[in-house]
């Protein structure tokens, strides 16, 4: 909208300056050549008579008589070398002419003033926080205190925005998180459902399962459990699903099942992850509920830690995933991008995987032991792997018809600067 306003104002200024230049030129010519100015006046009067005739204010005889009179006056003025008393014309002096300057200064001022003033007005009258996805990630988490009034204002602003942009997936997610923070769980679940019609993101599905459980008073029976099981069936190592499955089982006092889910999650979470201490405490609590002894933490020396990090860096694979120009219009910004390494032969299970979205392309990736799906099968233990990139509209871990992809093989661990250019539709094999 700002660009449109600037374009209209800029064109108006430019044309206005050109018209001023033409007027100045006419004024200068009139001052230098009075005869030409006199003739121009008579031409205007002739044109005025023609307009009066067309409008019916003069008949043909009256028009002819008036034109003859004007012609005689023009001949008399020309022969006299000046203007007649009946047709006196004021010709501006050359000093009155205004020279034409390109309006760069005015246009530059507009380009600066209009966006700045618009942003200042929106910061006062609008709701900037409602348009910031990071401010609402995992609920509302801004630097200012979120009062019920502020949450209500944000919900209203988002609702108005979504009336104009019903296909904004981020907008529906933000609305769902704001309504969840307000305690409006039913409305929040509906907002998540609309977001999921635009992007089949498993993380959003897990968030919706949490909201549905809150709506049911903390019970995961029914649809919440079905969502968790569906996500884990597609991706057995989905961390958020494993966390929530363990929490749901623990809430149902099924400590054995909770322990099993949390231990599976612990196998995937790196030791230096901020989630690791909390997960360890949950595992210890579940074991305590079952009467099992706590697992003593193993002391790891600084030398072992340094050696492990060095080995991980040495065996890592890095590069860039990009998309050819011809496919950019066919890939949505919210499509899921998987980058992973699999053994050259044998199992198709990734030994390392990272995940992002198409709006991050081109994407610089690093595959190493910290991105392993199974701690028992790591990238550092492979001699050669196949590195693949896949763009998925469904967001499913299993390749689907219509996915785009590219693969590079064989690749040795430690390879750097790989270029994975996605050009073609992925060939899905059973």
N, C-alpha and C positions, 0 to 999 in steps of 0.2 A: 504493500500500500504506500509506503514511504517512497519507493522507487517510482511509482506511477505519479504521485504528487510532484516529485522533483522533475520528472520528464515534462509534465504539462507546464509547470512554471518556467522551466528552462526554455522550452520551445516558444512560449509566449514572450519571454524577454528577448530572445533572439530575433523573432519576427518583428517585435516592436522596434528594436534597434535598426532593423533593415528599413522599415517604413520611415523612421526618422531620417535615415540617410537619404532616402529618395526625396522626402520633403525638402531637406536641406539643399539637395541638388537642384530641385525646381526653383527654390528661392534664389539660389545663386544665379541660375540662368536668367531669371526674370530681371534681376538687378543689372546683369551685363547686357541684356537685349530687350528693351522695353517693347519693341515692335512685336516680337514673338509673344510676350506676355499679353499684349493687346489682342493679338489674334486668338490666343487661347481663351480669353474672356468671351469673344464673340462665338467661338465654337461651343462653349458651355451654354450660352444663351440660345443658340440654334438647337442644341440638344434638349433644352428645357421646353422650347416651343413644340418639338416633336413629341415629348412626353405629354404635354397638355392636349395635343391633337389626339393621341392614342387614348387618353382618358376621357375624351368627349367634351372637354372644356372649350375647344375651338373647332369650328367647321373648316372645310377645306379652303374656302375663300379667305377666311380670317387668317389661317395659317400662311397662305401664299402672300397676303399683304404684309404680315409681320416679317416673314423671311426677306421680302424685297426691301423693307425698311432697314433691316439689319445689314443687308448687303451694301446698301447705299451709305450707311454710316461707316462701315468698315472701309469702303473705298475713300470716303472723305478723310478718315483718320490717317490712312496710309499716305494719301497725297499730301496731307498736312504735316506728316512726319511725327505725329504724336497722337494723343487721345482727344476725342471730342468731349465737349462739355456734357453730353448726355450719357456718355459711357466712361465714367471716371473710375479708374482702377488703382488701388493701392498696391504697390509692389514692394515687398519688404526689402530692406537693405541687405547687402551681403553679410554685414556684421551680425544680422539676426539669425543667419543660418547656423544650425547646430551641427558640428561635425560628428560623423558616426564612429563610435568606438565599439568594438566587440564587447559584449557584457560579461567578460570572463570574471570580473571581480564580483558582480552581483550573483552570478550563477554559483561561484565558489562559496559565497556567503550562505546561499540557500542550502547547498550540499552539506554544510556544517551545521547550520542552525536548525533545519527541519528534523533530522534524526535525533539530535541532542535534545531538542525541546520535546519531541515525541516520547523519548525514553524517560525524561524527567516527569512528564505528565503521567505516564503509565506507572512510574514508581510511586506516585502520590495517589492516583485514582484507581489503579489496577491492583492485581494480586500476583506479583512476580513469583512468589514461592509456589503458587499453584501450577506454574509452568516449568518447574525444575524437577526432573525425574529423580535426581540424586537426593533432593531434599526429602523425598517421600519413600526412599528405598527402605524396605522392611518396616513399613509404618512411617509415621511422621517424625522426622528427626532433624530439626532445624536448630540453628544456634539461638533462636529466641524461644521463649516459653510459649508452648502451644496451648492456649486456653480454649475452652469449648466454643467461645465466640469466634476465635480465629479459625478453628476447624470448620465451623459452620459456614464462614465466609469462603473458605477454600472450596468446600463442597459445592456451594452455590456457583462460584466462578467456573469450576470444572464442568458442572452440569450445563451451564450456558455455552461453554466452549464446545461440548460434545453434541449439542444440538446443531451446531454448524459443521462440526467435524466428526460425524458418527463413526468413521473408519479409523480414528486415531487409537491405536492399540495402547500407546503410552498413556493417553488420557484416561482410558477406562481403568488401567492398572492403578494410576494415581487416585482416581475416584474411589476405587475399591479399598485402597489403603487408608484414605482419609475416613471413609465411612466405617472401616474397621476400628480405627482409632476413636471414633465417636461411639462405638458400641452398637452400630447399626449393622449387625451381622447379615441379616437377610438381604438388605440392599447391597452390602459389600459383595456377597456371593453372586448376586446378579451382575454386578459390574465386572467381576472376574470372569463370569461366564461369557459376557460379550467380548471381553479381551481375548478369550480363548477361541472364539469364532474367527478372530483375525490372525492369531498366531498360536499354533499348537506347541506351546512351550511347557515342558514338563515341570519346570520350576514354578510357573504360574499355577499349574494344576495342583502342585503340593500346597501352595499358599491358599488356594481355594479350599482344599481339604481341611486345612487348619481352621479357616473361617466357618466352614460347615460344622466342624466339631464344636467350635465356640457357640454357634447358633443352637446346637443340640445340648448345651450345658456341659461340654467337655467329653461327650460320648462320640467315639469314632465309628460306631456301628452304622452299617448301611453305606451310603455313598462315599464318605471319607475313606473307609477302608478299601472300597472298590477302586478309588482313584490311586491310592498308594500301591495296591497290588498291580494295577495296570502299568504304572510307571516302572516298578521294579521288574515286571515281566519283560518290558522293552529294554531296560537298562539295569541289570542286577547290581551295579555299583553306583547308582545315582545317590549321591551323598545326602541331599536334602530328604529324599524319600526314605533312606535308611535311618536318618535321625528321627524323622517323624514316626516311622514304623516302630522304632524302639520306644519312643515316648508314649505312643498309643497303647502298646502292649503293657508298658509299665503302669499306665493309668488304669488298665483293666486287671492289674495285679497278676499279669502273666509274665513273671520275672524271667523265666527261662527263655521265652521268645524275645523279650526285650534285650536280654544279654546277647542272644544270637545276632540280632540286627545290629546292635552297637559294636560288637566285635568285628562284624563284616565291615562296618564303617571305619573302625580303627585301623584295619588293614590297608585302607586306601589313604587315610589322612596322614600326611607327612609328620614327622616328629616335631618339626619346628612350626607347625601350623598353630594359629591361635585357638583353633577348635580342639586341639589335642588334649590340653589339661581338663577342659570341661567334660570331654568324652571319657577320659580316664576316670574322672570322679563318678560319672554315671555308671560305668562298668563296675567300679568298686562297690557302688551302692546296690546294684542289682545282684552282684555276687554275695553281698552281705545279707540281702533279703532271702537268698537261697541257702544260706548257711555255709557258703564256700569261702575258703581262705582268700584273703587279698593277695594279689600278685605283686610281689615287691618290685619296685622299679630298678632296672639295671643301670648301674653307674657307667657312664660313658665318658672316657677321658677326652681332653681337649685335642689330643693328637689324633684319636680315632675320629672325632668329629671333622677335623680338618682334612684328614685323609679321605673320608667319605665324600665330602664336598668336592674335593679335587677330582676324585674318580667320577663323580656325577657330571662335572663340567667337561671332563675329557671325553666322556661317552655320549654327550648330548648331541642332538641334531637340530640345526637351526636353519631358517630360511624365510621365504616370503610367499604367501598365497595371494594371487591376484586373479581378476576376472577380465576376460577379453571384452572389448567394447561392444561387440555384437550381442553379448548375453546380458549386458547391464540392464536393459529394459525388461528382461524376462525374470529377473531375480528381485524379490522384495527385500527391503531393508531389514525386515525381521526374520528372514530365512536363517536357519541355523547352519553354521559352518563347523564341520568336524575336521581336525587335522590329527592324524594318528599314524602309528607305525605298527605293522604286523610282521610276524615271521615270514620269510620268503616262501617257505613251504610248511605245510602242516596246518596248525590252528589258525583260524581267522581272528581270534581274540586279540585286540590291540594290546601291545606291551607298554604303550604310552599314548596318551590322547589329550588334546586340548580342544576347547569348544568356545566359539564366539558367534557373532551374528554378521550378516552380510554387510551391514552398514559400516563395519570396521575394516572392510577390504579397501586397499591391500593390507594384509595382516602379517606382521612379523611374529613367527612362532618359535618356540623352543620346546623340544621334546627331550625329557630326561627322566631319571628314576623318580623324581618328585611327582611326575604326571603318570606314574604307572597305575594300572587298574588292579593289578595283583602284585603285592610285595614279593611273592615267590617267583614271579617271572618279570624280570626287569630288563630295560633297554641295555644296560651295561653288560648283561650276560649274553647278548646276541652278537653273532659275527656279522650278519647281514640282515637287513630288514627291507620291507617295502613301505615307503612313505606315501600316504594317500591324503587327499583333500576332497571333501564331499560337501556340497551345498544341498541342504534338505529343507523342503517346504513344510514337511510334517514335523520336523524336529525329532524324529524317531532315531534310535541308535542303529536300527537295522535299515539297510539301504532300501529305498522305495523306487518304483518306476517314476520317472520324471526328475529324479535327482541329477544334479550336475557334478562331475568329478574328474579327477586326474590322479595318476599314480606314477611313482618313480621307483624303479628297482633295477639292480640291488643297490642299497645304500649302506655304507658302513657307519656304525656308531662313531661319533666324532666329526662327521661331515658338517660343513658350515656353508652358508650362502646358497642353499637350494632355492630354485625358482620353480614354484608350482603354479602354472598358468592354467586356470580352468577354462577349457574351450568347448567341451562336448557334453552331451547327455551321458550319464553313467549307465553302463551296461550292467543290468542287474541279473545275476545268475542265481539259480535255486540252491 
